[in-house]
Amino acid sequence: MPDKSQSPLGFAIVGCGLIGRKRAAALRGATLLYTCDLDAARAADLAGAHPGARAETDYAKVLVDPAVDAVIVSTLNASLAPITHDAVRAGKHVLVEKPGAIAARDLTEIEALARARGVRVRIGYNHRFHPAFRKARELLASGVLGPLMFLRARYGHGGRKGYDREWRADPKLSGGGELIDQGVHLIDLAGWFLGDFATVEGHATTSFWDMKVDDNAFLSLRTAAGQTAWLHVSCTEWKNLFSLELYGREAKLAIDGLGGSYGVERLAYYRMLPQMGPPETTIWEYPGGDESWRIETEEFVTDIRQGREPSPNLREGARTLEIVEEIYRRSGFTGA
């Protein structure tokens, strides 16, 4: 491929909805060449906000342009893997939104193709780049938590009128419900902190919404060393909620909120004292705007320029989907 080590990379965005617009706004050190969407008006609207960008409705036309170095895929779940596959086959680097596919085998196939084509593919799990999580990783790396014991996390929203008639409620388009929507974020974060999970238990259920996919899922994941991640995701939360707690033998970290309707993002560090009792407490709050999209996109650009393996990569994305598939299998959901 041409040497782009100094000049701006050429990007195309396929899927110009809410996430596509966030991705376009987050581009730094790159040139947006194309906005592509089946809805011509939506593609044109996003292109109009980025001078020099050209609107298209057929992504195949975008992929044949040698000026395009990388593609951001931000479509409905069912289209993520096919478009990513075609982009990789065309020799383009890809940032594909979570979950990356609706079946783990699709990401495994793309991984082999990406290796053969010499391109980088990053799965868009932007929560890793929220400031509270970046600080939590810094504290973990410093050793102040001691050996990790377990993780507990909850994530949920309350839907909206007509939610059970949107594309997320159609298994052919979404691949599942709340577990493959918000749940994959928790599985990804849990694995990021604890490592791979050797044991997968839990179930998904539909408790409220009139749809063929799950609205709640409950997971118990265990590493080979016995560390547990206990996760609950829900779209019957009514008041939007995010909470993740990481327990070490010497301290605990608690992350609450993600900004916006989830509340101010906050990290609490509770250090156990030698005499035990009430811990020493340090709290960081992050009331600013969400910069995770920008940071993640910059990391993707660095992946490309340095030939670096992305994190999360396709293998991590496939493992997350394998866990989703196991829970759905146990719960009688057929997905797509």
N, C-alpha and C positions, 0 to 999 in steps of 0.2 A: 504494500500500500504506500501511497505517497508520504514523504516525511512532513508531518504536521507539527513537529516539535516546537516551532516558534509561532506559526501563523494560527489564527483562530480556527477552531474546528467547525465544520459545517454540520448543523443539526436539522433533523426533521421531527415533527411531533405528529404521531398518528393517534387520533382521539382528542378532540378539542373541547371536551366538557370541562367540568370544574377542575379535575386533576391536571388535565392538559394545560389549562390556563395557569395553574400554579407552577407547573414545570417551565412554561415559557417565561414567566416572570422571574424564575430562579436562575436562568441561564447567565453564566458569567464566563468571560474568556472564550466565547463561542458565538457563532452566527446562526440565527434561526433562518433557514432557507425555505422550509416548507411547513405549512400547517395542513393536515389531511384529516378529513372526516367525511362520513357518508352524507352528513348534512352539509350541503354546500354553503349555506348561510353561516353556519357555525364556524366552518373553516375560514371563510372570508372575514368574519368578525375578528377572529384571533389574528389572522394575518394583518388586518388593518391596524392592529395595536402594535405591530412589530415591523417597522419600515424595512422593505427589502424581502420580506417573506412572501411566498407565493402560495395561494390556496389551491388544494387539490381534493378530489373525492376518491381517487384511485391510488392506493399506496404503491401499487406496482410501478407506476410512473415515477414515483419518488425514489424507489430503490435502484433504478437504473442510472440515476444521476451520479457521476463519479465525484461531484463536489460534496455529496452527503457522506460524512464520515460516521455519523452515529444517529440512531433513531431512538426516540422515546415513545414507548407504546403505552397508552393510557386509555384503552378501550374497555368495553364490557369484558368480564372474566373469560367468557368462551372464546373471544377473539385474541386474547393475549398471546397464547402459544403459537397459533398459526401465523400471526404477523411476525412474531419474534423469529420463528423458524425461517420464514422467507427473507427477513432482513439479514440474519446470520448467513444464510446461503448466498446472499448477495455481497457478503464481505463487510457488512456494517456492524459496528459495535452497537449494543442495545442496553438501554435502561428500561426494564419492563416493570410495570407496577405490580405490587403484590396482588394476588398470590402467584402471579406469573403464568398460571395455567389452572385448569380444573382437574388435572390428573397428574400425579407425580411422574408417570412414565414419559409425559410430554417434555418435561424439563430434563429428564435423563437423556432423551434423544437429542435435544438441543445442545446439551453439554458436549456430547460427542461431536456434533457438527461444529460447534464453536471452536473446539480444540483443533479440528482439522482445518478450519478456515483461519485460525490465528486471530480471533476477535474476542473481545471482552463482553461479558453479559452480566449485568448487575440486577438483582431483584430489589425493587423499590420499597424497602421497609424503612420508611423515613423516621419512625419512632426512635430508632437507634441514635438519631442525630438531634434529638431534643436535648436541651442543656442539662436537665436533671439526670438523664441517662448517661451523658458524657461525663458528668461529675461523678456519678455512681461508679462508672468503670474506672475512673481515676482513683477513687478511694479503694476499690477492690484490688487494683493492681498494687497499691501501696502496702497491702497486707493488714490494714487496720481492722478488718472484719474477722481475721483468723479463718480457719477452715469453714467453708460454707456448709450449712445444714439443710436448709430448705427455702423455697420461694412460694409466696402466696400472692395471687393477683386477681383482680376483677376489672372488667371493662364492659360498659354497656350504655345504651341510649334507649329512648322511649319510642322510636319510630315517629310516624306522623300519619295524619289521615290519608288513607289510601296506600299505606306502605306495603300492604300485602298484595297489591296489584302492580307494583313496580318491578323492574327487571330483576332485582335481587331476590324476588319471591319465585322466580321461574328457574327451576333447576337446570334447564337446558342452556340458559344464559349465564347463570351465576355459579353453577356447580354445587350449590348448597346455600345454607342460610347464614346465621350469625357466626357459626364456627369458621366458615371459610371467608367471612367478611372481617369482623374485628378479631375473631379468635386466632387467626394466623399471626396477628401482631403479638399476642401474648405468648404463643408457642415459640415464635422467633426470639423474643426477648428472653424467655426462660432458658432456651438453649444457648443464647449468647452469654448468659451468666453461669449456667450450671454445666453446659456441655451436652453431649448427645444422650438421648433417653433410650434405655434398654427395655423399659416396661411401659406400656401404654394402656391405661384403663379409663373408663368414663362412659358417658352417654350424652346424646343430643336429643332434644325433645321439642315439640311444638305445643306451647302452653296457652297461647293467647291468639296469635294472628292466624287468619284463615288462609293458610298457604301450605304448599307441599314441601317446604324446607323448614329447618329448625329455627326457633327463636331463642333457645337457650342451650348451652352446652356446659358440661361439668367434666373436668379432666383431672386425673391424677397421673403424673408422669414421673418415672424414677430413673435415675442414672444407674450405671453398673455399680457405682460406689454407694448407692442407697439414698442419694439426695433426691428430695421430692419437690416437684412443682405442682401446686394445687391451683387450678385455674377455673374461673367461671366467666362466661361471656353471655350477654343478654341484650335483646332488644325489647324487653319488657321492664327496663330499668326505671322508666318514667323521668327521673332526674338523672341526666347524663353523669357518668361516673368513670373515673380511672383511678386505680389504686394498685400499686405493686410494692411488696415488702420482701426484702432479701435478708435472711437471717444467717449470721456467722456465729461462731462460738464466742466471739469477743465483742460483737457489735451488731446493730441492725440498721438497715437503710429503709426508708419509706418514701416512695414517690407518689404524690397525689396531684391530680389535675393535669391537663394538657393545654391549658389556655382556653379562651373562648367559653363555650357553654359547659366545658368540663371543669372550669374553675382555674384559678392561678396555679401554674406549675410550681411545685414545691418539693424540695428534697430535705428530709430530716435524717440526721446521723445520730444514732443513740449508742453511745459508748458505755459498755459495762464497766463499772468501777471495781477495784479489787475487793471491796466489802460488799459488792453487789448493791441491791436497793435501787433507788431512782438513778437512772443513767445520766451521764453528761450529755447534753443535747446541743447540737448545732443545726441551724436551719438556714437553707438557701431558698430564696424565692426568685422566680423568673417571670416578671409581669410583662416583659416585652413581647413583640410579635413573634410568630412562628418562623424561625430561620432554618428549620430542619430541611426544607426542600432545597434551599440554596446550598447548604453544606453538603447534602447528599449528592447534588448535581456536581459540585466542585470535586468531590471524591471520585465520581465517575470520570470526569475529565482527567484526573490524575491517573486513574486506572489505565486509560487509553494512552496517555503520554508516556507513562513509565512501563507499560506492558505488565502491569500489576494485576494479580488475581483479585477480583472484587470480593467484598465481604459486606452483606451476604452474597454468596454466589449461587450458581444453579444447583449445586449439590445440597446446600443448606435449604434452598427453596423446595427441592424435591423431598427432603426429609420432613419438612413442615407439612407438606401435603400428604405424605404417607401417614402421618399421625392423624390428620383430618380424615383421611379415607378409612382408617381403622375404626375411628369413633363412629363414623357414618355406617360402616358395615355392622358394627355391634348394635347400632340403634335402628337398623332397618331402613335407613335412607339410601336411596339408589343414586342420588346426585344427578349427573347428566344422563 
